[in-house]
């Protein structure tokens, strides 16, 4: 059984790694005006959170999408909307206590290519957080984190190494394990579908300048 498993993993690894030389035949396109794409992550620091209103304000040089809830918000109602005229993304949850610390929502922002941190363009305001009894909790009960989409190796740059790491992890996950944050960073093709060779190809297309952003 172990020999069979090793043979299967070797075959999968060889197959996915073949995508790199094939994708390298794609030509660069210098005409595309590229941007960086970030995920801002609302992280619950108090398992007793049962309600929150959380607003993210963003600069005029940034584009935003409504937020997406994680599984910690599955025991209640979550909604998010992007008010483009006021440049605010609103996030609301109302339900049972989340029950654990962890990520509550993710919100995608497209920022200038010369940006170093999305938090130079995005800030929080109008934070209201309560427990199931209606008692107000500290605003620090939800903190913010961010990742640069496509930056799978988390070195601050999106390059071919990130595409390669995805393929290596698909082919041999035991030898190339990825953290939850790295998986989020690599999930650039049909977000939420998990890491596939299409994510690696999409990153390579971005590196070659064929797409503007993720």
C-alpha positions in Angstrom: 0.0 0.0 0.0 2.8 2.4 0.9 4.5 1.8 -2.5 1.2 2.4 -4.3 0.7 5.6 -2.5 4.2 6.8 -3.2 3.7 6.0 -6.9 0.4 7.9 -7.0 1.9 10.9 -5.3 4.9 10.9 -7.7 2.6 10.7 -10.7 0.5 13.6 -9.4 3.6 15.7 -8.6 5.0 15.1 -12.1 1.8 16.0 -13.7 1.3 19.3 -11.9 4.9 20.3 -12.3 4.6 19.9 -16.1 2.2 22.9 -16.0 5.1 25.2 -15.2 7.1 24.8 -18.5 3.8 24.8 -20.5 2.6 28.0 -18.8 6.0 29.5 -19.3 5.2 29.7 -23.0 2.7 32.5 -22.2 4.1 35.8 -23.4 4.4 38.9 -21.2 2.0 41.8 -21.8 3.6 45.1 -20.7 0.4 47.1 -21.7 -1.6 45.9 -18.7 -1.9 48.5 -15.9 -1.5 46.2 -12.8 -2.6 46.5 -9.2 -2.1 44.6 -6.0 -4.9 42.6 -4.5 -5.2 42.3 -0.7 -7.5 40.4 1.6 -8.3 42.2 4.8 -9.3 39.7 7.5 -11.4 40.5 10.5 -10.1 38.2 13.3 -12.3 37.5 16.4 -10.3 37.7 19.6 -13.2 36.9 21.9 -15.3 33.7 21.6 -18.3 35.5 23.2 -18.9 37.8 20.2 -22.6 37.4 19.2 -23.0 40.7 17.3 -20.8 43.1 15.4 -21.1 46.1 13.1 -17.7 46.7 11.6 -16.9 49.3 8.9 -13.8 49.4 6.7 -13.2 52.8 5.1 -11.0 52.9 2.0 -9.1 55.5 0.0 -10.2 56.8 -3.4 -7.3 55.0 -5.0 -8.6 51.7 -3.8 -11.5 49.5 -5.1 -13.3 47.2 -2.7 -15.7 44.2 -2.7 -18.2 43.3 0.0 -16.9 41.0 2.7 -17.3 37.2 2.9 -18.1 35.4 6.1 -16.1 32.5 7.4 -17.5 29.4 9.2 -17.3 31.2 12.6 -20.3 33.2 11.4 -22.4 30.2 10.4 -24.6 30.3 13.5 -26.1 33.6 12.7 -26.9 36.2 10.1 -24.0 37.9 8.3 -24.3 40.6 5.7 -21.8 42.9 4.0 -22.2 45.8 1.5 -19.9 48.1 -0.3 -21.1 51.8 -0.2 -19.0 53.1 -3.1 -20.2 56.7 -2.8 -19.0 56.9 0.9 -16.2 54.4 0.3 -17.2 52.1 3.1 -17.6 48.3 3.4 -20.1 47.4 6.1 -20.0 44.1 7.9 -22.8 42.9 10.3 -23.2 39.7 12.2 -26.1 38.8 14.6 -26.5 35.4 16.0 -25.1 32.9 18.5 -21.7 33.5 20.1 -19.0 32.5 17.6 -17.6 30.1 20.2 -13.9 30.4 19.3 -11.2 32.8 18.3 -10.4 33.0 14.6 -11.2 34.7 11.3 -14.7 36.1 11.0 -14.7 37.7 7.5 -12.5 38.5 4.6 -12.7 41.6 2.3 -10.9 42.1 -1.0 -9.3 45.4 -1.9 -7.5 46.3 -5.1 -4.7 48.8 -4.4 -2.0 50.7 -6.4 1.0 48.6 -7.5 3.4 50.7 -5.4 1.5 50.0 -2.2 3.4 48.5 0.7 0.5 47.9 3.1 -3.2 47.9 2.5 -3.6 49.6 5.9 -2.1 52.8 4.3 -5.4 52.9 2.4 -7.9 51.1 4.7 -9.0 51.9 8.2 -11.8 50.8 10.6 -14.6 52.8 12.1 -18.1 52.6 13.7 -17.2 49.3 15.5 -19.9 47.9 17.7 -19.4 44.5 19.3 -21.7 42.7 21.8 -22.1 39.3 23.5 -25.3 37.3 23.6 -26.5 39.2 26.6 -26.2 42.5 24.8 -23.2 43.6 26.8 -20.8 45.8 24.8 -17.4 44.2 24.2 -14.1 46.1 23.6 -13.5 47.2 20.0 -10.2 45.2 20.2 -12.4 42.0 20.3 -12.0 42.1 16.5 -8.6 42.9 15.0 -7.4 43.2 11.4 -4.9 41.2 9.5 -4.1 41.2 5.8 -2.5 39.1 3.1 -1.3 39.9 -0.4 -3.1 37.6 -2.8 -0.8 35.5 -4.9 2.0 35.8 -2.3 1.9 32.1 -1.3 5.5 32.0 0.2 4.7 35.2 2.2 7.8 37.1 1.2 5.9 40.3 0.2 6.3 39.7 -3.6 4.1 37.8 -6.1 6.4 35.9 -8.5 6.8 32.5 -10.2 8.0 30.9 -6.9 4.5 31.3 -5.6 3.0 29.4 -8.5 5.6 26.7 -8.1 4.9 26.3 -4.4 1.2 25.7 -5.1 2.1 23.0 -7.6 4.6 21.4 -5.2 2.0 21.4 -2.4 -0.6 19.8 -4.7 1.8 17.1 -5.7 3.4 16.5 -2.3 1.4 18.2 0.5 3.4 16.3 3.2 6.7 17.7 2.0 5.3 21.2 1.1 2.6 21.9 3.7 0.8 25.3 3.5 -0.7 27.2 6.4 -4.3 28.5 6.3 -2.9 32.0 5.4 -0.9 30.6 2.6 -3.9 28.8 1.2 -5.9 32.0 1.3 -3.1 33.8 -0.5 -3.0 31.2 -3.2 -6.7 30.9 -3.8 -6.9 33.4 -6.7 -8.9 31.4 -9.2 -12.6 30.9 -8.3 -12.0 32.0 -4.7 -13.3 29.4 -2.2 -12.7 26.4 -4.5 -9.4 25.4 -2.9 -6.0 25.3 -4.4 -5.6 23.8 -7.9 -3.3 24.1 -10.9 -5.6 26.9 -12.1 -4.5 29.0 -9.2 -0.8 28.5 -10.1 -1.6 29.3 -13.8 -3.4 32.5 -12.8 -0.5 33.7 -10.6 1.9 33.0 -13.5 -0.4 35.0 -15.9 -0.3 37.9 -13.3 3.5 37.7 -13.1 3.7 37.9 -16.9 1.4 41.0 -16.9 -1.5 39.3 -18.6 -4.1 40.2 -16.0 -4.5 43.4 -14.0 -5.2 41.9 -10.6 -6.8 38.9 -8.9 
